[in-house]
Amino acid sequence: MTRDIRSCFIALGISLLLALPAIVRADWPERPVTIVVPAGAGGGTDQTARMLATRLKKKFGQPFNVVNQGQGSGVVGISNIANARPDGYTIGVLYNFAHYRPMGQGDFSVNNFSAIAQYNFDPAGFHVKKSSEWTSLPQALDAIKANPAAFSIACGGGCGGSWPIAVVSLFDAWGVDLKKLKMIPGRGAAAALQDLAAGGLDVVPSSLPEARPLLAAGYIRGLGVFSEERLAAFPDIPTLQETTGLNLNLGAWRGLVGPSALPDDIRCKLESALQEIVASPSWREEMSSLGFGIKWRGSSDFKAYMLQQQTEVRELLEELDL
């Protein structure tokens, strides 16, 4: 039994003894639960949320309905999670979000959420359209360095999110003038990848699982992945270390959260259920088959990680003048 789950048992026992409302909540969930996904349909956040929803429904006997709210580069969905009534009936999947406040896109931070658990981490991938003249990552980086304003670089969502932070860090390491880059915000990686396949963008950073259908169909090409080793599901895509000599392990994390005042007993029920799900062979097999990385952090460790990420990302944004 992990430290977080032990603390959940203690908190639940105290709440049952001291507060009648907690006793009433003991039967949660008594009706369907909404999982807000601050991204469009088809991307990695959406896919993993739907995988969770199926298993949570089986666990609790109530529907867990995924609602995509990717408007405003995810700001709408994230705001709705933070501002939801703290009764456990509106929760959400959260990802790298520390950039929104310093970039003036949304006024929220770690303290606006109740961390339930992290279940995923995916390294970024560097994708170009199939017709691109670039057949290697150094070719692409040299061309962008020579004329940064000539190429359209997708942000996926907001331009300070996980994928753009990864690719901008790469450009910075390669000596690209960051202030001249043409970064294009959007409604998520899935939409950006479709634009890439159609020829409307030159580069899209995203996870490899999100790009899998278009990679397999030959509409786009993966030039590198920001991980220590090649991913088993994508053996032909080299690491940055292999192709550029740079060691940058960057990407996206995903976890389940609720609004900040989510009662401990409900949070504990969800955390315990997620721990069981993430440890199950069926979850691990499905995640692996789709190319998604598995990373478990319980509620307290997840909150500490989010605070660390918040600090580091905001320092990087200040350094990069984004």
C-alpha positions in Angstrom: 0.0 0.0 0.0 1.5 3.4 -1.0 1.8 6.4 1.2 -0.9 8.3 -0.6 -3.4 5.4 -0.3 -2.7 5.0 3.4 -3.3 8.6 3.9 -6.6 8.3 2.0 -7.8 5.6 4.4 -6.9 7.8 7.4 -8.6 10.9 5.8 -11.7 8.9 4.9 -12.0 7.4 8.4 -11.7 10.9 10.0 -14.3 12.4 7.6 -16.8 9.6 8.3 -16.4 10.1 12.1 -16.5 13.9 12.1 -18.7 15.1 9.2 -22.2 14.1 8.3 -21.8 15.4 4.7 -18.9 13.0 4.2 -21.2 10.1 5.3 -23.7 11.2 2.7 -20.9 11.2 0.1 -20.0 7.7 1.0 -22.1 6.4 -1.9 -20.4 8.6 -4.5 -20.9 8.3 -7.4 -24.7 8.1 -7.5 -25.0 9.5 -11.0 -22.8 10.0 -14.1 -19.5 11.7 -13.8 -18.1 14.2 -16.4 -14.4 14.0 -17.4 -13.4 17.3 -19.0 -10.7 16.9 -21.6 -9.2 20.3 -22.5 -8.3 19.2 -26.0 -10.0 18.1 -29.2 -11.0 14.6 -30.1 -8.5 12.1 -31.4 -5.3 13.4 -29.6 -3.4 11.6 -26.8 -5.3 13.4 -24.0 -8.6 12.4 -25.5 -7.6 8.8 -26.2 -6.2 8.1 -22.7 -9.2 9.9 -21.1 -11.6 7.5 -22.9 -9.5 4.5 -21.8 -9.8 5.7 -18.2 -13.5 6.4 -18.6 -14.3 2.9 -19.7 -12.5 1.4 -16.8 -13.8 3.9 -14.2 -17.4 3.1 -15.4 -16.7 -0.6 -14.8 -15.1 0.1 -11.4 -17.9 2.4 -10.0 -21.0 1.3 -12.0 -21.8 4.8 -13.3 -21.0 6.4 -16.7 -17.8 8.5 -16.8 -18.6 10.8 -19.8 -15.7 12.4 -21.7 -16.5 16.0 -22.8 -13.9 17.6 -25.1 -13.4 21.3 -24.4 -10.3 22.3 -26.4 -11.4 25.8 -27.2 -8.9 28.6 -26.4 -6.0 26.1 -26.7 -7.4 24.2 -23.7 -8.1 27.2 -21.5 -11.9 26.7 -21.6 -11.6 23.1 -20.4 -9.0 23.7 -17.8 -11.0 26.7 -16.4 -14.1 24.6 -16.2 -12.3 21.9 -14.2 -10.9 24.5 -11.8 -14.3 26.2 -11.4 -16.4 23.1 -11.2 -18.6 22.4 -8.2 -16.4 20.3 -5.9 -18.8 17.4 -5.6 -16.8 14.8 -7.6 -19.2 14.9 -10.6 -16.9 17.1 -12.7 -13.2 16.1 -12.9 -10.7 16.3 -15.7 -7.5 15.3 -17.4 -4.8 17.9 -16.8 -1.5 18.2 -18.8 1.4 20.7 -18.9 -0.4 24.0 -18.1 2.2 26.2 -16.4 2.6 28.4 -19.4 -1.0 29.8 -19.5 -0.6 32.4 -16.7 2.8 34.0 -17.8 1.6 34.1 -21.4 -1.7 35.9 -20.3 -3.9 33.0 -21.6 -5.4 31.8 -18.4 -5.3 32.6 -14.7 -4.8 29.3 -13.0 -2.0 27.5 -11.1 -1.5 24.2 -9.2 -3.5 25.5 -6.2 -6.6 25.7 -8.4 -6.7 21.9 -8.6 -6.9 18.8 -6.4 -4.3 16.4 -7.7 -5.7 12.8 -7.9 -2.9 10.9 -9.8 -0.6 11.1 -12.8 -0.9 8.1 -15.2 1.1 9.0 -18.3 4.3 10.7 -19.7 5.1 10.8 -23.4 8.2 12.2 -25.0 7.8 14.8 -27.8 8.2 13.8 -31.4 9.3 16.1 -34.3 7.1 15.6 -37.4 7.3 17.0 -40.9 5.0 16.5 -43.9 5.8 13.7 -46.3 6.7 16.0 -49.1 9.3 17.9 -47.0 12.8 18.1 -48.4 14.1 17.4 -44.8 15.0 13.7 -44.4 16.8 14.2 -41.1 16.5 16.3 -38.0 19.8 18.2 -38.5 18.6 19.2 -42.0 15.4 20.6 -40.6 17.2 22.5 -37.8 19.8 24.0 -40.1 17.1 25.2 -42.5 15.0 26.8 -39.7 18.2 28.3 -38.2 19.0 29.9 -41.5 15.5 31.5 -41.9 13.3 31.0 -38.8 10.5 33.2 -40.1 10.1 31.1 -43.3 8.5 28.1 -41.7 5.3 27.4 -39.8 5.8 25.6 -36.5 2.7 24.3 -34.9 2.2 24.7 -31.2 -0.6 22.1 -31.1 -2.5 24.0 -28.4 -1.0 27.0 -26.7 2.5 28.1 -27.6 3.9 27.4 -24.2 2.6 23.9 -23.8 4.5 20.6 -23.6 5.1 20.1 -27.3 6.2 23.7 -28.2 8.3 23.9 -25.1 10.1 20.8 -26.2 10.7 22.0 -29.8 11.6 25.5 -28.7 14.2 24.1 -26.3 15.6 22.1 -29.2 15.7 25.2 -31.4 17.4 27.1 -28.6 20.1 24.4 -28.2 20.7 24.5 -32.0 21.2 28.3 -32.0 17.9 29.3 -33.7 16.8 33.0 -33.1 13.7 32.2 -31.1 12.2 35.7 -31.5 11.9 35.2 -35.3 10.1 31.8 -35.2 6.6 31.6 -36.7 4.8 29.6 -34.0 1.1 28.8 -34.8 -1.3 28.1 -31.9 -4.2 25.7 -32.5 -6.8 23.4 -31.0 -4.6 20.5 -30.2 -2.1 18.1 -31.7 -4.6 16.0 -33.7 -5.8 19.1 -35.6 -2.3 20.3 -36.2 -1.2 16.9 -37.5 -4.1 17.0 -40.0 -2.9 20.5 -41.1 0.6 19.1 -41.5 -0.6 16.3 -43.7 -2.5 18.8 -45.8 0.6 20.9 -46.3 -0.5 23.9 -44.2 2.4 23.5 -41.7 6.1 22.6 -41.8 6.7 21.2 -38.4 4.4 19.7 -35.8 5.8 18.5 -32.4 3.5 15.9 -30.7 3.7 12.5 -29.1 4.3 9.6 -31.5 1.0 7.9 -30.6 -0.9 11.0 -31.6 0.8 10.9 -35.0 0.6 7.1 -35.5 -2.3 7.1 -38.0 -0.7 9.7 -40.3 2.8 8.1 -39.9 1.4 4.7 -40.8 -0.4 6.1 -43.8 2.7 7.9 -45.0 1.2 11.4 -44.9 3.8 12.7 -42.5 7.4 11.7 -41.4 8.9 11.5 -37.9 12.4 12.8 -37.7 13.1 12.4 -34.0 11.8 11.6 -30.5 12.8 13.4 -27.3 13.6 10.3 -25.3 16.6 8.4 -24.0 15.7 5.3 -26.2 13.7 4.7 -29.3 10.1 3.8 -28.5 9.3 0.1 -29.1 6.2 1.0 -31.0 8.1 3.3 -33.3 11.5 1.6 -33.9 12.3 3.6 -37.0 12.3 7.0 -35.4 15.7 8.0 -33.9 16.2 9.7 -30.6 17.6 13.3 -30.5 20.8 11.9 -29.1 21.3 9.7 -32.1 20.5 12.2 -34.8 21.7 15.5 -33.2 23.9 14.6 -30.3 21.6 16.5 -28.0 20.2 14.9 -24.9 16.7 16.5 -24.3 14.1 14.3 -22.7 11.0 16.4 -22.9 7.3 15.8 -23.4 3.8 15.8 -22.0 2.4 14.5 -18.7 -1.2 13.7 -18.1 -3.1 13.1 -14.9 -6.5 13.2 -13.3 -7.5 16.2 -11.2 -10.6 17.8 -9.7 -11.3 21.4 -8.5 -9.2 22.5 -5.5 -11.9 21.8 -2.8 -12.6 18.2 -3.9 -13.4 16.3 -0.7 -10.6 13.9 0.4 -12.9 10.9 0.5 -13.8 11.3 -3.2 -10.2 12.1 -4.2 -9.1 8.9 -2.4 -11.7 6.8 -4.1 -10.5 8.0 -7.5 -6.8 7.7 -6.6 -7.3 4.1 -5.4 -9.3 3.2 -8.5 -6.6 4.8 -10.8 -3.8 3.0 -9.0 -5.6 -0.3 -9.6 -6.3 0.6 -13.3 -2.7 1.7 -14.0 -1.3 -1.5 -12.5 -3.6 -3.8 -14.4 -2.2 -5.8 -17.3 -5.0 -4.7 -19.7 -4.2 -1.0 -19.1 -0.5 -1.6 -19.6 -1.0 -3.7 -22.7 -3.3 -1.2 -24.3 -1.1 1.8 -23.5 1.9 0.0 -24.8 0.2 -1.1 -28.0 -0.8 2.5 -28.7 2.7 3.8 -27.8 1.7 5.7 -24.7 4.1 5.9 -21.8 3.0 4.9 -18.3 4.0 7.0 -15.3 2.4 6.6 -11.9 2.4 9.4 -9.3 -0.1 9.3 -6.4 -1.8 12.5 -5.3 0.9 14.0 -3.1 3.8 13.2 -5.5 1.7 14.4 -8.4 1.1 17.7 -6.8 4.8 18.1 -5.9 5.6 17.3 -9.6 3.2 19.9 -10.9 4.6 22.5 -8.6 8.1 21.7 -9.8 7.0 21.8 -13.5 5.2 25.1 -12.9 8.4 26.7 -11.6 10.7 25.3 -14.3 8.4 26.1 -17.2 7.8 29.6 -16.1 11.6 30.2 -15.7 12.1 28.8 -19.2 9.4 31.0 -20.7 11.1 34.0 -19.1 14.5 33.0 -20.5 13.1 32.3 -24.0 11.0 35.5 -24.0 7.9 33.7 -25.1 
